[in-house]
Structures are given as C-alpha cells and as structure tokens.
Amino acid sequence: MKAGYIMTPARTRRKRFFCCLISGILLIVLNSTLFGLTPPQYEDPEDLVRELYQKVSFEAGSTPNWDEVKSMFIDQAVITLRTSRTAMSIFTLEGFVGDFVAFIERAKAEEIGFQEKVLALQKTIFGETANFQVLYSAQLMQGNRPPTKGIDNFLLIKLGDGWKIAAITNEIVTPDRPIPAGLQH
C-alpha cells in the first residue's frame, strides 16, 4: 500500500462491491457461453425452418419458450397469417407471439398439447437469401379433429454466420385451395 493510504470501512465496501460486480459480469458471460444461453446460429436455413415447427410444438402441461422462438427471427419480421375463413392478419414478431399465446389460451392447448410438423418442403437458396414453401400439419394433441394442413412461405436472410427469418406468409389448405402439386406428399 502507498504510504499514508488508509483502508477505511467505506473503501473496503467499495472494493468488495466492485469485485462482486466484475465477478458477476464474468459469471453471466461465461454461463451464457458455456450453458448455451446465447441463441443458436443456424448455418443451414432448412434447419432453422424445421426447428421453428419443433419450438412451437409442446406437450401437455407446457408451452413454447417464446424467447427461443423470437431469437429465430429478425426484430423487424413480418408474419401474415390466415386468422379466419375470410381474413388475413399481419403481425409484428411480438404480435405473432401474442396471437399464438391467445390461441393456446382459447384452445386450452396447455392442458392437452399442440403439434405442428413439416410434411413437405421446397426450397430455393440464392446468396444470402432463402425461400421455403412448407406444407405442414397442426393439431391439438387430444380430441377427434383431424390435423389442419397449411402452407407457410418463409423468407430468410443470412446475417453474419447464421440465418434468421425475415417474413412468413401462411395459408390454410381447403377444398377450394388444394395442396400445390409440388408439395404433394
């Protein structure tokens, strides 16, 4: 110590505070790196698309991890969904999650589970853009209603080393809107 330097109780508390603060910051950084708390980077855009369907599916007694779902999109993503037989709705990312949460509550899906799965897909990757057209099925896990089939169109962009979803448009398959020939499974 320097001559004339006295460690007062206040200086000791400040030193301990800054040591704890630095230790805490390091612990957060290390934990997020070591324990996978940082969002995954999707090097293959198809992996990203397929993973989204897995992340919105859930067993009875649980719900999706919405932070993980949101990490798959750019912040400015636009999602357009068929919300009734006669209406389409345009959502921000937050609006999309809010609409999905409202569906889970209305359908009491947390009690019975929900599954979306890819049945067929077509893809085009060009440079740092990718387009996917996905035929999927969606259903509540209990009940006697058959799965709903629909088509999602994805626009992805590559940012740095990973892919993110920039936009999704959705349409439901009906007798008047049959599955396109290229997505027949």
C-alpha positions in Angstrom: 0.0 0.0 0.0 1.0 3.6 -0.5 2.4 5.5 2.4 -0.4 7.4 4.1 -3.2 5.3 2.4 -5.7 4.1 4.9 -8.3 1.4 4.2 -11.4 2.8 5.7 -14.6 0.7 6.0 -16.2 2.7 3.2 -13.2 2.0 0.9 -13.3 -1.7 1.8 -17.1 -1.9 1.0 -16.5 -0.2 -2.4 -13.6 -2.5 -3.2 -15.8 -5.6 -2.3 -18.7 -4.1 -4.4 -16.6 -3.7 -7.5 -15.0 -7.1 -7.1 -18.5 -8.7 -6.8 -19.7 -6.6 -9.8 -16.9 -7.7 -12.0 -17.2 -11.4 -10.8 -21.0 -11.2 -11.6 -20.5 -9.9 -15.1 -17.9 -12.6 -15.8 -20.2 -15.3 -14.4 -23.0 -14.1 -16.7 -20.8 -14.1 -19.8 -19.3 -17.5 -19.0 -22.7 -19.1 -18.2 -24.3 -17.8 -21.4 -21.4 -19.2 -23.4 -20.9 -22.5 -21.6 -24.5 -23.4 -21.0 -26.0 -22.4 -24.4 -28.0 -19.4 -23.2 -27.0 -17.5 -26.4 -29.3 -18.1 -29.3 -28.1 -20.8 -31.7 -26.6 -19.8 -35.0 -28.3 -21.7 -37.8 -25.8 -22.3 -40.6 -28.3 -24.2 -42.7 -31.6 -22.3 -43.4 -33.5 -25.6 -43.6 -32.5 -26.4 -40.0 -33.9 -23.1 -38.9 -37.2 -23.6 -40.6 -37.7 -27.2 -39.3 -36.6 -26.1 -35.8 -39.4 -23.4 -35.7 -42.1 -26.1 -36.0 -40.5 -28.1 -33.2 -40.2 -25.0 -31.0 -43.9 -24.1 -31.3 -45.0 -27.7 -30.6 -45.3 -28.7 -26.9 -46.5 -31.5 -24.6 -49.5 -31.2 -22.3 -48.5 -29.1 -19.2 -46.0 -26.9 -21.0 -45.9 -24.1 -23.6 -43.2 -22.9 -26.0 -40.2 -21.0 -24.9 -41.1 -17.7 -26.6 -37.7 -16.1 -26.2 -36.1 -19.0 -28.1 -38.8 -18.7 -30.8 -38.2 -14.9 -31.1 -34.5 -15.4 -31.4 -35.1 -17.2 -34.7 -36.4 -14.0 -36.3 -35.1 -10.6 -37.2 -36.6 -7.9 -34.9 -38.5 -6.4 -37.9 -40.0 -9.6 -39.1 -43.5 -9.6 -40.7 -45.8 -12.5 -40.2 -49.0 -12.8 -42.3 -51.5 -15.5 -41.2 -54.9 -16.8 -42.2 -56.8 -15.9 -39.0 -60.3 -16.9 -40.2 -62.0 -18.2 -43.3 -62.3 -14.7 -44.6 -59.4 -12.7 -43.1 -55.7 -12.5 -43.1 -53.8 -10.6 -40.4 -50.4 -9.0 -40.5 -48.3 -9.2 -37.3 -45.0 -7.9 -35.9 -43.0 -10.5 -34.2 -44.5 -9.5 -30.8 -48.0 -9.6 -32.3 -47.4 -13.1 -33.7 -46.3 -14.4 -30.3 -49.2 -12.7 -28.7 -51.7 -14.2 -31.2 -50.1 -17.7 -30.6 -50.4 -17.3 -26.8 -54.1 -16.2 -27.2 -54.7 -19.3 -29.3 -53.1 -21.5 -26.7 -55.4 -20.0 -24.0 -58.6 -20.1 -26.1 -58.0 -23.8 -27.1 -56.8 -24.8 -23.6 -53.8 -26.2 -25.5 -51.5 -26.1 -22.5 -53.7 -28.8 -20.9 -53.6 -31.1 -24.0 -50.5 -30.2 -26.0 -50.1 -28.9 -29.6 -48.0 -30.1 -32.5 -47.0 -28.6 -35.9 -44.9 -30.7 -38.2 -43.4 -30.4 -41.6 -45.0 -32.7 -44.2 -43.1 -31.5 -47.3 -41.0 -28.5 -48.3 -39.5 -26.8 -51.3 -36.5 -24.5 -51.0 -34.6 -22.0 -53.0 -31.3 -20.7 -51.6 -29.7 -17.8 -53.5 -26.7 -16.0 -52.0 -27.8 -14.7 -48.6 -31.5 -15.2 -49.2 -33.6 -18.3 -48.9 -37.2 -19.1 -49.7 -39.1 -22.1 -48.3 -42.6 -23.3 -49.1 -43.7 -25.7 -46.3 -46.7 -28.0 -46.2 -47.4 -28.6 -42.5 -50.0 -30.1 -40.3 -51.1 -28.6 -37.0 -53.3 -30.2 -34.3 -54.2 -30.2 -30.7 -53.0 -33.4 -29.2 -56.3 -34.7 -27.8 -59.6 -34.6 -29.5 -61.1 -36.1 -32.6 -60.5 -33.3 -35.0 -58.1 -34.2 -37.9 -55.0 -32.1 -38.3 -55.3 -28.8 -40.2 -53.0 -28.6 -43.1 -51.5 -25.3 -44.3 -48.7 -23.8 -46.3 -46.1 -21.4 -44.9 -43.9 -19.4 -47.1 -40.7 -18.3 -45.4 -38.2 -15.6 -46.5 -34.9 -16.0 -44.7 -31.7 -13.8 -44.7 -28.2 -14.7 -43.7 -26.7 -12.4 -41.1 -23.1 -13.0 -40.4 -22.7 -16.7 -39.9 -26.3 -17.6 -39.3 -29.8 -17.4 -40.8 -32.8 -15.6 -39.5 -36.5 -15.5 -40.5 -37.5 -12.2 -42.1 -41.1 -13.0 -43.1 -43.7 -15.7 -43.1 -47.0 -15.8 -45.0 -49.5 -18.5 -44.3 -52.5 -20.0 -46.0 -54.7 -22.9 -44.9 -55.5 -25.8 -47.3 -59.2 -26.1 -48.1 -61.2 -27.9 -50.9 -61.1 -24.6 -52.8 -57.3 -24.2 -52.0 -55.8 -27.6 -52.5 -52.2 -28.5 -51.9 -50.0 -27.3 -54.8 -48.6 -30.2 -57.0 -45.0 -29.5 -55.9 -45.8 -30.0 -52.2 -47.9 -33.2 -52.5 -46.6 -35.8 -50.1 
